[in-house]
Amino acid sequence: MPLPLSLAQSRRIACLLLTTTTLIAVPALAADQVFDEMRFGVTTSIASGDKQEDGVFPSFTVYFDPFDADGAADLGDKLLRPRVYTGAAVATSSNGVNEAYAGLSWTFDMTERLFVEFGAGGTVHDGDLDDPNGDGPQLGCRLLFREYAAAGVRLDEHWNVSATVEHASHANLCDGPNNGLTRAGLALGYKF
């Protein structure tokens, strides 16, 4: 007999299982240098109005460096060698939106310790599409564009901390509302 779970509860359990599996697999894969970096973060909605999400959003992101971004010699070379990232953010409130995302990112060193980073890609989510009576943002379609910016400091050769701001929306390419998701937070990273 199946458990009587709502669709939202099922999605949260699936996200939790995905995150747990990823956390277990990461140390083994990192030892083989599959990953360039992993980050654990937490964000909160900075949107205003009645379509704002409540709660916080723990996230886990892994970065790959297939184009040797660390080996880029100058700005032009750096632009041609992005890192690839993938991750997930899990909602902690009933009107929050779970996301799985992926894209490309570019990191620029300001000093030996300070850096800025920009990323662009896409996200798939389980949020409300167009219910005017809904409690959270109305997003219009399941697939959204996702951009982020970060400013960070390297604590040593492996650890870093960054402040992030991220936005996801469909850029008015889908029918329906486009409240979007806008969040800000902090992330702790480990570079292999």
C-alpha positions as a Markdown table, in Angstrom:
| # | Residue | x | y | z |
|---|---|---|---|---|
| 1 | Met | 0.0 | 0.0 | 0.0 |
| 2 | Pro | 1.6 | 3.3 | -1.0 |
| 3 | Leu | 2.1 | 6.1 | 1.5 |
| 4 | Pro | -0.5 | 8.9 | 1.2 |
| 5 | Leu | 1.9 | 11.7 | 0.2 |
| 6 | Ser | 1.0 | 14.9 | -1.6 |
| 7 | Leu | 2.8 | 15.8 | -4.8 |
| 8 | Ala | 4.7 | 18.5 | -2.9 |
| 9 | Gln | 5.8 | 16.0 | -0.3 |
| 10 | Ser | 6.9 | 13.5 | -2.9 |
| 11 | Arg | 9.0 | 16.1 | -4.7 |
| 12 | Arg | 10.6 | 17.2 | -1.4 |
| 13 | Ile | 11.5 | 13.5 | -0.7 |
| 14 | Ala | 12.9 | 13.1 | -4.2 |
| 15 | Cys | 15.1 | 16.2 | -3.8 |
| 16 | Leu | 16.2 | 15.0 | -0.4 |
| 17 | Leu | 17.2 | 11.6 | -1.8 |
| 18 | Leu | 19.0 | 13.2 | -4.7 |
| 19 | Thr | 20.9 | 15.5 | -2.3 |
| 20 | Thr | 21.8 | 12.6 | 0.0 |
| 21 | Thr | 23.0 | 10.4 | -2.8 |
| 22 | Thr | 25.1 | 13.3 | -4.2 |
| 23 | Leu | 26.7 | 13.9 | -0.8 |
| 24 | Ile | 27.6 | 10.3 | -0.4 |
| 25 | Ala | 29.0 | 10.1 | -4.0 |
| 26 | Val | 31.0 | 13.3 | -3.9 |
| 27 | Pro | 34.0 | 12.2 | -1.8 |
| 28 | Ala | 34.6 | 9.1 | -4.0 |
| 29 | Leu | 34.3 | 11.1 | -7.2 |
| 30 | Ala | 36.4 | 14.0 | -5.9 |
| 31 | Ala | 39.2 | 11.7 | -5.1 |
| 32 | Asp | 39.4 | 10.9 | -8.9 |
| 33 | Gln | 39.3 | 14.7 | -9.7 |
| 34 | Val | 36.0 | 14.5 | -11.4 |
| 35 | Phe | 34.9 | 17.7 | -9.6 |
| 36 | Asp | 36.7 | 21.0 | -9.5 |
| 37 | Glu | 34.7 | 22.4 | -6.6 |
| 38 | Met | 31.7 | 21.8 | -4.5 |
| 39 | Arg | 29.6 | 24.4 | -2.6 |
| 40 | Phe | 27.1 | 24.2 | 0.1 |
| 41 | Gly | 24.9 | 27.3 | 0.4 |
| 42 | Val | 21.7 | 28.8 | 1.8 |
| 43 | Thr | 19.6 | 31.5 | 0.2 |
| 44 | Thr | 16.4 | 33.3 | 1.0 |
| 45 | Ser | 14.0 | 35.1 | -1.3 |
| 46 | Ile | 14.6 | 38.9 | -1.8 |
| 47 | Ala | 11.6 | 39.3 | -4.0 |
| 48 | Ser | 8.9 | 41.7 | -2.7 |
| 49 | Gly | 5.1 | 41.5 | -2.7 |
| 50 | Asp | 2.6 | 38.8 | -2.0 |
| 51 | Lys | 4.3 | 36.3 | -4.4 |
| 52 | Gln | 7.5 | 36.1 | -2.3 |
| 53 | Glu | 8.7 | 32.7 | -1.2 |
| 54 | Asp | 9.1 | 32.1 | 2.5 |
| 55 | Gly | 11.8 | 30.1 | 4.3 |
| 56 | Val | 15.4 | 29.4 | 3.3 |
| 57 | Phe | 16.8 | 27.2 | 0.5 |
| 58 | Pro | 19.7 | 25.0 | 1.3 |
| 59 | Ser | 21.7 | 24.2 | -1.9 |
| 60 | Phe | 24.4 | 22.0 | -3.1 |
| 61 | Thr | 26.4 | 22.8 | -6.3 |
| 62 | Val | 29.2 | 21.0 | -8.0 |
| 63 | Tyr | 31.6 | 22.5 | -10.5 |
| 64 | Phe | 33.5 | 20.8 | -13.3 |
| 65 | Asp | 36.5 | 22.3 | -15.2 |
| 66 | Pro | 36.5 | 20.5 | -18.6 |
| 67 | Phe | 38.0 | 23.5 | -20.4 |
| 68 | Asp | 40.8 | 24.1 | -17.9 |
| 69 | Ala | 39.5 | 27.5 | -16.7 |
| 70 | Asp | 42.2 | 27.6 | -14.1 |
| 71 | Gly | 44.8 | 27.5 | -16.9 |
| 72 | Ala | 43.4 | 30.5 | -18.7 |
| 73 | Ala | 46.2 | 33.1 | -19.3 |
| 74 | Asp | 44.1 | 36.3 | -19.9 |
| 75 | Leu | 40.6 | 37.7 | -19.9 |
| 76 | Gly | 39.8 | 36.5 | -23.5 |
| 77 | Asp | 41.1 | 33.0 | -22.7 |
| 78 | Lys | 39.0 | 33.0 | -19.5 |
| 79 | Leu | 35.8 | 33.9 | -21.3 |
| 80 | Leu | 36.4 | 31.0 | -23.7 |
| 81 | Arg | 36.9 | 28.5 | -20.8 |
| 82 | Pro | 33.9 | 28.5 | -18.5 |
| 83 | Arg | 33.4 | 26.0 | -15.8 |
| 84 | Val | 30.3 | 23.8 | -15.9 |
| 85 | Tyr | 28.0 | 23.6 | -12.8 |
| 86 | Thr | 25.0 | 21.6 | -11.7 |
| 87 | Gly | 23.1 | 21.6 | -8.5 |
| 88 | Ala | 19.9 | 21.7 | -6.5 |
| 89 | Ala | 18.1 | 24.0 | -4.0 |
| 90 | Val | 15.4 | 22.6 | -1.7 |
| 91 | Ala | 12.6 | 24.7 | -0.3 |
| 92 | Thr | 11.9 | 24.6 | 3.5 |
| 93 | Ser | 8.4 | 26.2 | 3.3 |
| 94 | Ser | 5.2 | 25.2 | 1.7 |
| 95 | Asn | 5.3 | 28.1 | -0.8 |
| 96 | Gly | 8.9 | 27.7 | -1.7 |
| 97 | Val | 10.2 | 26.3 | -5.0 |
| 98 | Asn | 12.6 | 23.4 | -5.3 |
| 99 | Glu | 15.0 | 23.7 | -8.2 |
| 100 | Ala | 17.5 | 21.6 | -10.1 |
| 101 | Tyr | 19.9 | 23.7 | -12.2 |
| 102 | Ala | 22.9 | 23.6 | -14.5 |
| 103 | Gly | 24.9 | 26.1 | -16.6 |
| 104 | Leu | 28.3 | 27.7 | -17.2 |
| 105 | Ser | 30.2 | 30.0 | -14.8 |
| 106 | Trp | 33.2 | 32.3 | -15.1 |
| 107 | Thr | 35.4 | 33.2 | -12.1 |
| 108 | Phe | 37.6 | 36.3 | -12.2 |
| 109 | Asp | 40.3 | 36.9 | -9.6 |
| 110 | Met | 40.4 | 40.4 | -8.2 |
| 111 | Thr | 43.3 | 39.7 | -6.0 |
| 112 | Glu | 45.0 | 36.4 | -4.9 |
| 113 | Arg | 42.2 | 35.9 | -2.3 |
| 114 | Leu | 39.2 | 37.9 | -3.7 |
| 115 | Phe | 37.1 | 36.8 | -6.6 |
| 116 | Val | 33.9 | 37.5 | -8.5 |
| 117 | Glu | 31.9 | 35.0 | -10.4 |
| 118 | Phe | 29.0 | 35.1 | -12.9 |
| 119 | Gly | 26.9 | 32.2 | -14.2 |
| 120 | Ala | 24.1 | 31.5 | -16.6 |
| 121 | Gly | 22.1 | 28.4 | -17.4 |
| 122 | Gly | 18.7 | 26.9 | -16.8 |
| 123 | Thr | 16.6 | 25.5 | -14.0 |
| 124 | Val | 13.7 | 23.1 | -13.7 |
| 125 | His | 11.4 | 23.6 | -10.8 |
| 126 | Asp | 8.2 | 22.4 | -9.0 |
| 127 | Gly | 6.7 | 25.8 | -8.3 |
| 128 | Asp | 3.3 | 27.2 | -9.2 |
| 129 | Leu | 2.9 | 28.0 | -12.9 |
| 130 | Asp | -0.2 | 30.2 | -13.1 |
| 131 | Asp | -2.6 | 29.8 | -10.1 |
| 132 | Pro | -3.7 | 33.3 | -9.1 |
| 133 | Asn | -4.8 | 31.9 | -5.8 |
| 134 | Gly | -1.5 | 30.3 | -5.1 |
| 135 | Asp | 0.7 | 31.2 | -2.2 |
| 136 | Gly | 4.1 | 31.6 | -3.9 |
| 137 | Pro | 5.4 | 33.0 | -7.2 |
| 138 | Gln | 3.7 | 32.2 | -10.5 |
| 139 | Leu | 6.4 | 31.1 | -12.8 |
| 140 | Gly | 4.6 | 30.5 | -16.1 |
| 141 | Cys | 6.6 | 27.4 | -17.3 |
| 142 | Arg | 8.7 | 24.5 | -15.8 |
| 143 | Leu | 12.0 | 25.5 | -17.5 |
| 144 | Leu | 13.5 | 28.9 | -16.6 |
| 145 | Phe | 16.6 | 30.8 | -17.4 |
| 146 | Arg | 18.9 | 31.1 | -14.4 |
| 147 | Glu | 21.6 | 33.7 | -13.8 |
| 148 | Tyr | 23.8 | 34.3 | -10.7 |
| 149 | Ala | 26.6 | 36.5 | -9.4 |
| 150 | Ala | 28.9 | 36.0 | -6.5 |
| 151 | Ala | 31.7 | 37.8 | -4.7 |
| 152 | Gly | 33.9 | 35.7 | -2.5 |
| 153 | Val | 37.1 | 35.3 | -0.5 |
| 154 | Arg | 39.5 | 32.4 | -0.5 |
| 155 | Leu | 40.3 | 31.3 | 3.1 |
| 156 | Asp | 43.1 | 29.1 | 1.9 |
| 157 | Glu | 44.0 | 27.0 | -1.2 |
| 158 | His | 40.8 | 24.9 | -0.8 |
| 159 | Trp | 38.1 | 26.7 | 1.2 |
| 160 | Asn | 36.2 | 29.8 | 0.1 |
| 161 | Val | 33.1 | 31.8 | 1.2 |
| 162 | Ser | 30.9 | 33.8 | -1.2 |
| 163 | Ala | 27.9 | 36.0 | -1.1 |
| 164 | Thr | 25.5 | 35.2 | -3.9 |
| 165 | Val | 22.5 | 36.6 | -5.7 |
| 166 | Glu | 20.5 | 34.6 | -8.2 |
| 167 | His | 17.5 | 35.1 | -10.5 |
| 168 | Ala | 15.4 | 32.7 | -12.5 |
| 169 | Ser | 12.6 | 33.5 | -14.9 |
| 170 | His | 11.4 | 32.7 | -18.4 |
| 171 | Ala | 12.2 | 36.1 | -19.9 |
| 172 | Asn | 8.6 | 36.3 | -21.2 |
| 173 | Leu | 9.2 | 33.5 | -23.6 |
| 174 | Cys | 6.3 | 31.4 | -22.1 |
| 175 | Asp | 2.7 | 32.3 | -21.9 |
| 176 | Gly | 1.5 | 33.2 | -18.4 |
| 177 | Pro | 2.9 | 35.0 | -15.5 |
| 178 | Asn | 6.6 | 35.6 | -14.9 |
| 179 | Asn | 7.1 | 36.5 | -11.2 |
| 180 | Gly | 10.5 | 34.8 | -11.3 |
| 181 | Leu | 12.6 | 33.7 | -8.4 |
| 182 | Thr | 15.2 | 36.1 | -6.9 |
| 183 | Arg | 17.3 | 34.9 | -3.9 |
| 184 | Ala | 20.4 | 36.0 | -2.1 |
| 185 | Gly | 22.6 | 34.1 | 0.4 |
| 186 | Leu | 26.0 | 32.6 | 1.3 |
| 187 | Ala | 27.9 | 29.6 | 0.2 |
| 188 | Leu | 30.9 | 27.7 | 1.5 |
| 189 | Gly | 33.0 | 26.1 | -1.2 |
| 190 | Tyr | 35.8 | 23.5 | -1.3 |
| 191 | Lys | 38.1 | 23.5 | -4.3 |
| 192 | Phe | 39.9 | 20.3 | -5.0 |
